[in-house]
């Protein structure tokens, strides 16, 4: 009886806490993260109830998943595609565990505080290791090697800043979490972090503070991006690694039309093994970085190469639907889903990790945000606040 009580009341909270503790160390524990996520999914299945079911999320994600089954059947490497396909079941199953859970109502912000401290310390160590000239300073070297690297850590910081901004009502706790993650991201000196932080800030000011129409903000963003690119590259001659990315895109963009309808299979490994063997990458691209050329380094491009244009359209439809239903459920919290998806996708426009081995980390934050909107909006409905 005590075991059953523990599982019902504490198991999910402890699993999420452990997930946050190991999440920053993605270079060494992909398997550990996957196992924890699978246990959270199992908890959701065992404790499934209709009140935790969300028709919009499940319906449109399952449509995408069915298409991915077709893609896998037609894949050039069925085994690798099937391995990646199975992990796609995790996001909708996570929803069963997180909606209306105690952890969202009670402890999630404390757990995010713990994750913020870990990322803050890691970012300091990684930056110190870089400034030391890569000398054998054991602590800095160790932290740099086991951590997720600049891309992963700075994206996690953005995710926590978005979640905290919308859902944390404790001003002091909110300020500390955002401050720790802001410093962590800035210390890492990731240009994409600066860029996405600026874009998200502009969108937040326009949509929430000034209530400017979305299409006007979009036009403004396009003008700002063009102006920034011209100033940084042409006037200040700042290295944004544009030439390196263009070398990579010159190879992968041409492959979009090899199998444009259904792609070649789910997972970056399928794409890399098939195309690099069939169409060898030139030495000048490999000279930039031996590992950098193994995928398209753009979320939409990588998704097209894997699941074709139909897969890309279905995923965009899914994102649109959950953003729309979130806003309809709660004007107070609803835009959180849009901003979470926005920072994750924009951050992965130049170095795609969503479709890679670390992708489930970002899916966890998307599902957590959506589940939080559903949970808190239902609580407001019950309390008569909406």
C-alpha positions in Angstrom: 0.0 0.0 0.0 2.8 2.4 0.8 4.5 1.6 -2.5 1.3 2.3 -4.4 0.9 5.6 -2.5 4.5 6.6 -3.3 4.0 5.8 -7.0 0.8 7.8 -7.2 2.1 10.8 -5.3 5.9 11.1 -5.7 7.2 9.0 -8.5 6.5 11.5 -11.3 8.0 14.4 -9.3 11.2 12.4 -8.6 11.5 11.3 -12.2 11.3 14.8 -13.5 13.8 16.0 -10.8 16.3 13.3 -11.9 15.7 14.2 -15.5 16.6 17.8 -14.8 19.7 16.7 -12.9 21.0 14.7 -15.8 19.7 16.8 -18.7 22.7 19.1 -19.0 25.1 16.2 -19.4 23.9 15.0 -22.8 27.4 14.1 -24.0 27.5 11.0 -21.7 23.9 10.0 -20.8 21.5 9.9 -23.8 20.4 6.4 -22.7 19.7 7.6 -19.2 17.5 10.5 -20.4 15.6 8.1 -22.7 15.0 5.6 -19.9 13.7 8.4 -17.6 11.4 9.7 -20.3 10.1 6.2 -20.9 9.4 5.7 -17.2 7.5 9.0 -17.2 5.5 7.7 -20.2 4.8 4.4 -18.4 3.5 6.3 -15.4 1.1 8.2 -17.7 -0.2 5.0 -19.3 -0.8 3.3 -15.9 -2.6 6.4 -14.5 -4.4 7.3 -17.7 -7.7 9.1 -17.3 -10.0 10.9 -19.7 -9.3 14.2 -18.0 -5.7 14.0 -19.1 -6.5 13.3 -22.7 -6.2 16.2 -25.2 -7.8 15.6 -28.6 -5.9 18.3 -30.5 -2.4 17.3 -29.5 -2.9 13.6 -29.8 -4.9 13.8 -33.1 -2.4 15.9 -35.0 0.7 14.2 -33.6 -0.7 10.8 -34.4 -1.3 11.9 -38.0 2.3 12.9 -38.3 3.4 9.6 -36.6 1.3 7.6 -39.1 3.1 9.4 -41.9 6.4 8.5 -40.3 5.4 4.9 -40.3 4.9 5.1 -44.0 8.2 6.8 -44.4 9.9 4.1 -42.4 8.3 1.3 -44.5 9.7 3.1 -47.6 13.0 4.0 -45.9 16.4 3.2 -47.4 17.4 1.8 -44.0 14.4 0.3 -42.2 16.2 -0.7 -39.0 17.6 2.8 -38.3 14.4 4.5 -39.3 12.4 2.2 -37.1 14.7 2.9 -34.1 14.0 6.6 -34.5 10.3 6.0 -35.1 9.8 4.4 -31.7 11.0 7.5 -29.9 8.4 9.6 -31.6 5.7 7.9 -29.4 7.2 9.6 -26.3 5.9 13.1 -26.8 2.1 12.2 -26.8 2.6 9.7 -24.0 4.4 12.4 -21.9 1.2 14.4 -22.1 -0.7 11.8 -20.2 1.7 12.0 -17.3 2.1 15.8 -17.2 -1.5 17.1 -17.6 -3.1 17.9 -14.2 0.0 16.5 -12.4 1.1 17.6 -8.9 4.5 18.6 -10.2 3.1 21.4 -12.4 1.1 22.8 -9.6 3.7 22.5 -6.9 7.4 21.8 -7.5 8.3 22.4 -11.1 9.8 25.8 -10.5 12.0 24.5 -7.7 13.3 21.8 -10.1 13.9 24.4 -12.8 15.9 26.4 -10.2 18.2 23.3 -9.7 18.6 22.9 -13.4 19.4 26.6 -13.8 22.2 26.4 -11.2 23.7 23.3 -13.0 23.7 25.1 -16.3 25.1 28.3 -14.8 28.1 26.3 -13.3 28.6 24.4 -16.5 28.6 27.5 -18.6 31.3 29.1 -16.4 33.4 26.0 -16.6 33.0 25.7 -20.4 33.9 29.4 -20.9 36.9 29.1 -18.5 38.1 26.1 -20.4 37.9 28.0 -23.7 39.7 31.0 -22.3 42.4 28.8 -20.8 43.6 27.9 -24.3 42.4 24.3 -23.8 45.1 23.6 -21.3 44.8 20.6 -19.0 42.8 22.2 -16.2 41.0 19.1 -14.9 37.8 20.7 -13.6 37.1 22.9 -16.6 38.1 20.2 -19.0 35.9 17.6 -17.3 32.9 19.9 -17.3 33.4 20.8 -20.9 33.5 17.2 -22.0 30.5 15.9 -20.1 28.3 18.9 -20.7 26.0 19.2 -23.7 28.0 22.0 -25.2 27.2 25.6 -26.2 24.3 24.7 -28.5 22.4 22.4 -26.1 23.1 24.4 -22.9 22.1 27.7 -24.3 18.9 26.3 -25.8 18.0 24.8 -22.5 18.5 28.2 -20.9 16.1 29.8 -23.4 13.5 27.1 -22.7 13.7 27.7 -19.0 13.5 31.5 -19.4 10.3 31.1 -21.5 8.7 28.7 -19.1 9.5 30.8 -16.1 8.4 34.0 -17.7 4.9 32.7 -18.3 4.2 30.3 -15.4 6.3 31.4 -12.4 4.3 33.8 -10.2 7.0 34.2 -7.5 8.8 37.4 -8.5 12.0 36.6 -6.6 12.2 33.0 -7.7 11.3 34.1 -11.3 14.0 36.8 -11.3 16.7 34.4 -10.1 15.9 31.7 -12.6 15.8 34.0 -15.5 19.0 35.8 -14.3 20.9 32.6 -13.9 20.0 31.4 -17.4 20.6 34.7 -19.0 24.1 34.9 -17.6 24.7 31.2 -18.5 23.7 31.9 -22.1 25.7 35.1 -22.4 28.8 33.5 -20.9 28.8 30.7 -23.5 29.1 33.3 -26.3 26.7 31.5 -28.6 25.8 33.9 -31.4 22.5 32.0 -32.0 21.6 32.5 -28.3 22.0 36.3 -28.6 20.0 36.4 -31.9 17.1 34.2 -30.7 17.0 36.1 -27.3 16.6 39.4 -29.2 14.0 38.0 -31.5 12.0 36.4 -28.7 12.2 39.7 -26.7 11.0 41.6 -29.7 8.1 39.2 -30.2 7.2 39.3 -26.5 7.2 43.1 -26.5 5.1 43.3 -29.6 2.5 40.5 -28.9 2.1 40.8 -25.2 3.1 44.3 -24.1 2.1 46.4 -27.1 -0.5 44.0 -28.7 0.8 44.6 -32.2 -0.7 42.4 -35.0 1.3 39.3 -35.6 1.8 40.0 -39.4 3.2 43.4 -38.6 5.7 41.9 -36.1 6.7 39.3 -38.7 7.4 42.1 -41.3 9.4 44.0 -38.6 11.4 40.8 -37.8 12.3 40.3 -41.4 13.5 43.9 -41.8 15.5 43.7 -38.5 17.2 40.4 -39.5 18.2 41.7 -42.9 19.5 44.9 -41.3 21.5 43.0 -38.6 23.0 40.7 -41.2 24.2 43.6 -43.3 25.6 45.6 -40.3 27.4 42.6 -38.7 28.8 41.0 -41.9 29.3 43.9 -44.3 30.1 46.8 -42.0 31.6 45.2 -38.9 33.0 42.2 -40.6 31.9 39.9 -37.8 32.3 36.2 -38.4 28.9 34.6 -38.2 30.1 31.3 -39.8 27.9 32.1 -42.8 30.4 30.8 -45.3 30.7 27.5 -43.4 26.9 27.1 -43.3 26.5 28.0 -47.0 29.1 25.3 -47.9 26.9 22.8 -46.0 23.7 24.0 -47.5 25.1 23.9 -51.0 25.4 20.1 -50.5 22.2 19.3 -48.6 19.8 21.7 -50.4 20.4 19.8 -53.7 19.3 16.6 -51.9 15.8 17.9 -51.1 14.6 16.8 -54.5 16.1 13.3 -54.5 13.0 12.0 -52.5 10.9 15.1 -52.0 7.6 13.4 -51.1 8.6 10.9 -48.3 12.3 11.5 -47.7 14.7 8.7 -47.0 13.8 7.7 -43.4 13.4 9.0 -39.9 16.5 10.1 -38.0 19.7 12.0 -38.9 21.7 8.7 -39.0 19.6 7.4 -42.0 20.1 10.7 -43.9 23.8 10.9 -43.2 24.6 7.3 -44.0 22.6 7.2 -47.2 23.5 10.5 -48.8 27.2 10.7 -47.8 27.7 7.2 -49.2 25.7 7.8 -52.4 26.9 11.4 -53.0 30.3 11.7 -51.2 30.9 15.1 -49.6 33.7 17.2 -51.1 36.9 17.7 -49.1 36.5 21.5 -48.8 33.2 21.0 -46.8 34.9 18.3 -44.6 37.8 20.7 -44.1 35.6 23.0 -42.1 34.8 20.4 -39.5 34.7 16.6 -40.1 31.4 16.3 -38.1 29.6 19.5 -39.2 28.7 18.2 -42.7 26.8 15.1 -41.6 23.3 16.8 -41.5 21.7 19.9 -42.9 22.1 22.1 -39.8 18.6 23.4 -40.3 15.5 22.0 -38.6 13.2 22.4 -41.6 15.8 21.1 -44.1 16.6 18.1 -42.0 12.9 17.3 -41.5 12.3 17.5 -45.3 15.2 15.2 -46.0 13.9 12.7 -43.5 10.1 12.7 -43.9 9.7 14.7 -47.1 7.5 17.8 -47.8 4.4 16.0 -46.4 6.2 15.3 -43.1 7.2 18.9 -42.9 3.7 20.2 -43.6 2.2 17.8 -41.1 4.6 19.0 -38.4 4.0 22.6 -39.1 0.2 21.9 -38.9 0.7 20.2 -35.5 2.6 23.2 -34.2 0.0 25.6 -35.5 -2.9 23.6 -33.9 -1.4 23.3 -30.4 -0.4 27.0 -30.4 -3.9 28.0 -31.5 -5.7 25.7 -28.9 -3.4 26.9 -26.2 -4.3 30.5 -26.8 -8.0 29.6 -27.0 -7.8 27.8 -23.7 -6.1 30.6 -21.9 -5.1 34.1 -23.0 -2.9 34.4 -19.9 -0.8 31.3 -20.6 -1.6 30.4 -24.2 1.3 32.2 -25.9 3.8 30.3 -23.8 3.5 27.3 -26.3 4.2 29.6 -29.2 7.2 31.1 -27.6 8.6 27.8 -26.5 8.3 26.4 -30.0 9.7 29.7 -31.4 12.9 29.7 -29.4 13.6 26.0 -29.9 13.1 26.1 -33.7 14.9 29.4 -34.3 17.8 28.2 -32.2 17.9 25.1 -34.4 17.8 26.9 -37.7 21.6 26.8 -37.9 22.4 23.6 -35.9 19.6 21.1 -35.8 19.3 19.1 -32.6 15.5 18.6 -32.6 15.9 15.8 -35.2 19.0 14.4 -33.5 19.7 12.3 -30.5 19.0 15.2 -28.1 15.6 15.9 -29.7 13.5 14.5 -26.9 14.9 17.0 -24.5 13.3 19.8 -26.5 10.1 17.8 -27.0 9.9 17.5 -23.2 9.8 21.3 -22.8 7.2 21.6 -25.6 4.9 19.0 -24.0 5.6 20.4 -20.5 4.5 23.9 -21.6 1.4 22.6 -23.4 0.5 20.4 -20.4 1.0 23.5 -18.1 -1.4 25.5 -20.2 -4.1 22.8 -20.0 -3.6 22.2 -16.3 -3.7 25.8 -15.3 -6.5 26.8 -17.6 -8.6 23.9 -16.3 -7.8 25.0 -12.7 -9.0 28.6 -13.7 -12.2 27.1 -15.2 -12.8 25.3 -11.9 -12.1 28.4 -9.8 -14.3 30.5 -12.1 -11.5 32.9 -13.1 -11.9 32.5 -16.9 
